[in-house]
Amino acid sequence: MSSDAHFTDFKSDKQPTWCPGCGDFGTMNGMMKALAETGNHPDETFLVAGIGCSGKIGTYMHSYALHGVHGRALPVGTGVKLANPDLEVMVAGGDGDGYSIGVGHFIHAVRRNVDMTYVVMDNRIYGLTKGQASPTSQEGFETSTSPEGTNVPPVNPKALALSAGGTFIAQSFSSDSQRHTELVKRAIEHDGFGFVNVYSPCVTFNDVDTYDYFRDSIVDVEDIDHDPGSFDQAKDRILDSEKEHIGILYRDEDSVPYVEREGIEGSMAEIPDGAPDGATDLVREFY
C-alpha cells in the first residue's frame, strides 16, 4: 500500500453528469477520501460498477475500473479479488442494480466473505430510467408507473446481509461527509466483505426520501447504547422500521476472508509461459 496517496489522486478529468444536488456526489467523494486515507493508490485499486446513475462512477474516479452489466458487478469484483488478492477492490452500485436483478449475487458475495468493499447508493428509486419504484421504495410510494402507490413492502438489504452471514454491515448518509468517509474506511480495513449502504437522495425523482427527511429521521448508533459485535442488537436496529440508523450495525471481529480461508496465494495474473505440466496428457484422456 502507498502511504502518500491523496484524495485528488482518485479524481479523474471527467466531470460528473449527475443532477445538481444528487447524493452520489457526496457518496463518491467519501469513497475517494476513504481510499486515500487507508493508504491505497489508484494503481493498486480496482473499481467495479453496475448499471444506473451509480454506474457512471468508474468514469469519474481515477483507478482501474470496469463498468459491468446490470446486477453483475459483484461477481466481477469477486473474480478480480481472487485473481489478484493484492488489489484493493471496491464495488459500487445502486438499489436497483444491487437489490433487484443483482440480489442473488449480493447474497452469495456476502456469504463468501471475499475481502472487498461494496458501497450501494440507495436513493429508493430508479433514477436513470426516470423515476420508477425500486426494491427499497417504501410501500405506497407513488411514481409515474405506480400512480396508486406500490403495494409491496421494501427489501431490507441490511437484513439480507445479516441473514446471509455478513461480517461487516454499515449504513451511512451521503450528506454527512466525515461520518460517511469514516464508515467506508472501516469497511475497507475490515478483513472480509465490507458492506456500506448509503442513503443517497435523488433530488429529481424522489420527493419523499429527501435530505430533510433523512436529517430528521437518522439516529447514529454511536449516540445510543449499541454494540456492533452483538448479532441480536444488530438485528434489532436493522429491523427497526421507525428509525433510520447509521453507523456500523454489525461487525464480526473474528472474520476470516475467503482468500485466507481457501489458502489462495499470489496473483493469478502472473501466468507462466507454456501449458501446465501434464495438461496435454489430460486433454488427450478426454479427447
C-alpha positions in Angstrom: 0.0 0.0 0.0 1.1 3.5 -0.7 1.4 6.0 2.2 1.5 9.2 0.2 -1.9 8.9 -1.6 -4.1 12.0 -1.7 -7.9 12.4 -2.3 -7.2 14.2 -5.6 -5.3 11.2 -6.9 -8.6 9.3 -7.2 -10.3 12.1 -9.2 -10.5 11.7 -13.0 -10.6 14.5 -15.5 -14.2 13.7 -16.4 -16.9 15.9 -14.9 -19.9 14.1 -13.4 -23.2 14.5 -15.2 -25.3 13.7 -12.2 -28.1 16.1 -11.4 -27.0 19.0 -9.2 -27.6 18.1 -5.6 -27.5 14.3 -6.2 -26.4 12.4 -3.2 -24.0 10.4 -5.3 -21.5 13.3 -5.3 -21.1 13.0 -1.6 -21.0 9.2 -1.7 -18.2 9.3 -4.3 -16.2 11.9 -2.5 -16.3 9.8 0.6 -15.1 6.8 -1.3 -12.2 8.6 -2.7 -11.2 10.1 0.7 -11.5 6.7 2.3 -9.3 5.0 -0.2 -6.6 7.7 0.1 -6.8 7.7 3.9 -6.4 3.9 4.1 -3.1 4.2 2.1 -4.4 3.0 -1.2 -3.3 4.3 -4.6 -5.2 4.3 -8.0 -2.6 1.9 -9.4 -3.5 -0.6 -6.7 -7.3 -0.1 -6.8 -9.9 -1.8 -9.0 -13.4 -0.2 -9.1 -16.3 -2.2 -10.5 -19.7 -0.5 -11.2 -23.1 -1.8 -12.4 -26.0 -0.1 -14.2 -27.8 3.1 -13.1 -26.7 6.5 -12.1 -24.1 4.9 -9.8 -22.7 3.0 -12.8 -21.0 6.2 -14.0 -18.7 6.3 -11.1 -15.9 4.4 -12.8 -15.6 7.3 -15.3 -15.4 9.9 -12.5 -12.8 8.1 -10.4 -9.2 7.5 -11.4 -8.3 3.9 -10.9 -8.6 0.6 -12.7 -12.3 0.3 -13.5 -14.9 -1.8 -15.2 -18.5 -0.8 -16.0 -20.3 -4.2 -16.0 -23.8 -5.3 -16.9 -26.9 -4.9 -14.8 -26.7 -6.6 -11.5 -23.4 -8.3 -12.2 -20.8 -6.0 -10.5 -20.2 -8.2 -7.5 -19.2 -11.4 -9.5 -16.8 -9.3 -11.4 -15.3 -7.8 -8.2 -15.1 -11.3 -6.7 -13.2 -12.5 -9.8 -10.8 -9.6 -9.7 -10.0 -10.1 -6.0 -9.5 -13.8 -6.3 -7.3 -13.3 -9.4 -5.1 -10.7 -7.6 -5.6 -10.5 -3.9 -3.1 -7.7 -3.7 -5.6 -5.3 -5.3 -7.9 -3.1 -3.3 -11.3 -4.0 -4.8 -14.3 -1.7 -4.4 -17.7 -2.4 -6.0 -20.2 0.5 -6.4 -23.9 0.0 -7.2 -27.4 1.3 -6.7 -30.5 -0.1 -5.0 -32.0 -1.1 -8.4 -28.8 -2.7 -9.7 -27.9 -4.4 -6.4 -31.2 -5.4 -4.8 -33.3 -6.3 -7.8 -31.6 -8.2 -10.6 -28.4 -8.4 -8.6 -29.8 -9.5 -5.3 -28.8 -13.2 -5.8 -25.2 -12.2 -6.4 -25.4 -9.9 -3.4 -26.4 -12.7 -1.0 -23.6 -15.0 -2.3 -21.0 -12.3 -2.2 -21.9 -11.7 1.4 -21.7 -15.3 2.5 -18.4 -16.0 0.6 -16.9 -13.1 2.6 -14.4 -12.0 -0.1 -12.2 -9.2 1.2 -13.6 -6.3 -0.8 -15.9 -3.3 -0.2 -19.4 -2.9 -1.6 -20.9 0.7 -1.5 -24.5 1.0 -2.5 -26.1 4.4 -3.4 -29.6 3.8 -2.1 -32.0 6.5 -3.2 -35.1 4.3 -3.1 -36.0 4.9 -6.7 -34.8 4.1 -10.3 -33.2 7.5 -11.2 -31.5 6.8 -14.6 -34.8 5.3 -16.1 -36.7 8.4 -14.9 -38.4 7.6 -11.6 -39.9 4.2 -11.2 -40.2 2.5 -7.8 -37.1 0.5 -6.8 -36.8 -2.6 -4.4 -36.2 -0.2 -1.5 -39.0 2.2 -2.2 -41.5 2.4 0.7 -44.8 0.7 0.4 -47.4 3.1 -1.1 -44.7 5.1 -2.9 -46.3 6.9 -5.9 -44.5 7.2 -9.2 -45.5 7.6 -12.9 -45.6 3.8 -13.2 -47.2 3.2 -9.8 -49.7 6.2 -9.6 -51.7 4.5 -6.9 -48.6 3.6 -4.9 -46.6 0.4 -4.7 -48.4 -2.5 -2.9 -45.3 -4.5 -1.8 -43.0 -3.9 1.2 -39.5 -2.8 0.5 -36.4 -5.0 0.5 -34.2 -4.6 3.6 -30.7 -5.1 2.2 -29.1 -4.9 5.7 -31.3 -7.7 6.9 -30.4 -9.8 3.8 -26.7 -9.2 4.6 -27.1 -10.2 8.2 -29.1 -13.3 7.4 -26.5 -14.3 4.8 -23.7 -14.3 7.3 -22.4 -10.7 6.7 -19.3 -9.8 8.7 -19.4 -6.0 8.3 -22.7 -4.2 7.8 -22.9 -0.4 7.9 -25.2 2.4 6.9 -24.2 5.9 6.1 -25.7 9.2 4.8 -24.0 10.9 1.8 -24.6 14.4 3.2 -22.6 13.6 6.4 -19.2 13.7 4.7 -17.0 13.0 7.7 -19.1 10.1 9.0 -19.6 8.6 5.6 -15.9 8.6 4.9 -15.2 7.1 8.2 -17.6 4.2 7.6 -16.2 3.4 4.2 -12.7 3.4 5.7 -13.8 0.9 8.3 -15.3 -1.3 5.6 -12.0 -1.1 3.6 -10.0 -2.1 6.7 -12.3 -5.0 7.6 -11.0 -8.5 6.9 -13.8 -9.7 4.7 -16.8 -8.4 2.8 -17.4 -4.7 3.9 -20.9 -3.7 3.0 -22.0 0.0 3.3 -25.5 1.0 2.3 -25.6 4.8 1.7 -28.7 7.0 1.9 -28.0 9.0 -1.3 -31.1 11.1 -2.0 -32.3 11.6 -5.6 -33.3 15.2 -5.9 -35.0 14.9 -9.2 -37.4 11.9 -8.9 -37.8 11.2 -5.2 -39.6 13.9 -3.2 -40.2 11.6 -0.2 -36.8 10.3 0.8 -35.2 13.7 0.8 -32.2 15.3 2.6 -34.6 16.8 5.1 -36.3 13.5 5.7 -33.1 11.7 6.5 -31.7 14.5 8.7 -34.9 14.3 10.7 -35.1 10.5 10.9 -31.4 9.4 11.3 -30.1 8.0 14.5 -26.4 7.3 14.7 -25.7 4.1 16.6 -22.7 5.8 18.2 -25.1 8.0 20.1 -27.0 5.1 21.6 -26.1 2.0 23.5 -25.2 -0.2 20.5 -22.7 -3.0 20.4 -21.7 -3.7 16.8 -20.4 -7.1 17.8 -23.8 -8.2 19.0 -25.9 -10.1 16.4 -29.1 -9.6 18.4 -28.6 -5.8 18.7 -27.7 -5.5 15.0 -30.9 -7.4 14.2 -33.0 -5.0 16.4 -31.5 -1.9 14.7 -31.8 -3.3 11.2 -35.4 -4.4 11.7 -36.5 -1.1 13.4 -38.9 0.4 10.9 -39.4 3.6 13.0 -35.9 5.0 12.7 -33.1 5.2 10.0 -30.0 4.1 11.8 -26.5 4.9 10.5 -23.1 3.6 11.7 -21.6 0.2 12.0 -24.6 -2.0 12.6 -22.7 -5.3 12.8 -19.0 -6.3 12.7 -17.6 -9.7 13.3 -14.1 -9.2 14.7 -13.2 -12.9 14.0 -14.0 -12.6 10.3 -11.8 -14.8 8.1 -11.8 -13.6 4.4 -12.4 -16.1 1.6 -8.8 -15.9 0.2 -7.3 -16.7 3.6 -9.8 -19.5 4.3 -9.2 -21.1 1.0 -5.4 -20.7 1.0 -5.2 -18.6 -2.1 -1.8 -17.1 -2.5 -0.2 -14.8 -5.1 -1.6 -13.2 -8.3 -3.2 -15.3 -11.0 -2.3 -12.5 -13.4 1.2 -13.8 -13.4 0.7 -16.6 -16.0 3.8 -18.7 -16.8 4.8 -19.4 -20.3 3.6 -22.7 -21.8 1.0 -25.2 -20.7 1.0 -26.6 -17.2 2.7 -29.9 -16.6 0.5 -32.8 -17.7 -2.0 -30.6 -19.5 -1.5 -32.3 -22.8 -2.0 -35.7 -21.4 -5.2 -34.6 -19.6 -6.6 -33.3 -22.8 -5.8 -36.5 -24.7 -7.5 -38.5 -22.0 -10.8 -36.9 -22.7 -10.5 -36.3 -26.4 
